[in-house]
Amino acid sequence: MIYETASAKINLTLDTLFKRDDGYHEVEMIMTTIDLNDRLSFEKREDQKIVLNVDESFIPSDERNLAYRAALLMKETYNIKEGVTITLEKNIPVAAGLAGGSSDAAATMRGMNRLFNLNATLDELSELSATIGSDVPFCIYSQTAICRGRGEIIELLPKTPAAWVVIAKPVLGLSTPEIYGNLDLSKPFEVHTDRCLKAIQTNDYELLCQSLSNRLEPVSMELNKDIKKLKDNMINNGADGALMSGSGPTVYGLAHKERQARHIYNAVSGCCNDVYIVRTLG
Ligand code: C5P
């Protein structure tokens, strides 16, 4: 049996540069991982099947699940004759902007690489994984990085300054294509990519907090009023910085001290069910 951890990600920045001919947006975003994890195990099967067991009944266990698609891709690419049983314990909220599904797919590729002794490098897996989704290549490495292209071109960065992260997901999920579809690129919006890079390179927590910025945040805030409320709530209750992750709707707040994080956690717990206190990992 092989075990893998699939960590959630948060966006420290997200900028959209232009819309491409293929319909995707050219992005530049700095992402890091947090200690909120799905857990996967992998076991060989005598038959050819991919069997995915998920502990949450509302999550599909067929080709709609990115982990299943990742297993299929690995089988086809590396001509694997045996089957695999994958057990997935879900802890990362779905449709949240935390790349939970992408991270499961990435962990599946890493897990099958080990289970079948394929000796593929992370670079190879990352390149292969882009067909599954734009966030999967980042999740293969699962460490702080600046991501370009449609998200699949990864440049690894040093660890972020250590921080407590309070994560809160409003009930109503958001659709990524809809958010990108509603984005008006002619509207000016400043994303502090360089400031964030400097904060990471100099391990400057204060500067990191001042650099949090996401071009999709105002778009998602229009569609889901809880996002702004949560963000304001976090800032008013002592978060050093707060931002929506990805295309949302999850909002996170950063705190230097555990007590400060607990205070923010208690403040937002009243208005949504999915609230977590975690540490940065990346
Ligand atoms: O690659 P992924 O399947 O995660 O993307 C979902 C959707 O999000 C795409 O179909 C596209 O509408 C939008 N998207 C985009 N630009 C990106 C990434 C995603 O427009 N860089």
Residues whose N, C-alpha, C, O or C-beta is under 5 A from the ligand:
A	BS01	C5P	G23 Y24 H25 V27 I132 G133 S134 D135 G149 R150 G151 T176 P177 Y180
